[in-house]
Amino acid sequence: MKTCSICKAEFDENAPRSLYGEAGEWLAGELWKDAGELCESCLENRARLSMMYNHEFNT
């Protein structure tokens, strides 16, 4: 179990990801450089917010 660097919740880094979770994981690795440090909920929220506000990634 790891602790999320944003919300401080414990999470299993090997748990299956949702589609939004996978997108958030990509953003964590490519944009924010914090891959492996966020829980599923924070990854999903990051992906949703990026779709709304980071239009340069919506191609």
C-alpha positions as CSV (number, residue, x, y, z in Angstrom):
1,M,0.0,0.0,0.0
2,K,1.2,3.5,-0.8
3,T,0.0,6.9,0.3
4,C,-1.4,9.4,-2.3
5,S,0.7,12.5,-2.5
6,I,-2.4,14.7,-3.1
7,C,-5.2,13.4,-0.8
8,K,-3.0,11.2,1.5
9,A,-5.3,8.2,1.1
10,E,-3.8,4.7,1.0
11,F,-4.0,2.9,-2.3
12,D,-2.9,-0.3,-4.1
13,E,-0.7,0.7,-7.0
14,N,-1.3,-2.6,-8.7
15,A,-5.1,-2.2,-8.7
16,P,-6.7,-2.1,-12.2
17,R,-7.2,1.4,-13.6
18,S,-10.3,2.9,-15.2
19,L,-10.0,4.7,-18.5
20,Y,-9.8,8.0,-16.7
21,G,-7.3,6.5,-14.3
22,E,-5.1,5.4,-17.3
23,A,-5.3,8.9,-18.7
24,G,-4.4,10.4,-15.3
25,E,-1.5,8.0,-15.1
26,W,-0.2,9.1,-18.5
27,L,-0.5,12.7,-17.4
28,A,1.3,11.9,-14.1
29,G,4.2,10.4,-16.0
30,E,4.5,12.8,-18.9
31,L,3.4,16.1,-17.6
32,W,3.7,16.3,-13.8
33,K,6.4,13.7,-13.3
34,D,4.6,12.1,-10.2
35,A,3.7,8.7,-11.7
36,G,3.1,6.1,-9.0
37,E,2.3,8.6,-6.3
38,L,-1.4,9.2,-6.8
39,C,-4.5,7.1,-6.0
40,E,-7.1,6.1,-8.6
41,S,-9.5,8.9,-7.5
42,C,-6.8,11.6,-7.9
43,L,-5.7,10.2,-11.2
44,E,-9.3,10.2,-12.5
45,N,-9.9,13.8,-11.3
46,R,-6.7,15.0,-12.9
47,A,-7.7,13.4,-16.2
48,R,-11.2,15.0,-16.1
49,L,-9.8,18.4,-15.2
50,S,-7.2,18.2,-17.9
51,M,-9.9,17.4,-20.5
52,M,-11.8,20.5,-19.4
53,Y,-8.9,23.0,-19.0
54,N,-5.7,21.7,-20.9
55,H,-7.0,22.0,-24.4
56,E,-3.6,21.5,-25.9
57,F,-3.9,17.8,-25.0
58,N,-7.3,17.4,-26.6
59,T,-6.4,16.4,-30.1
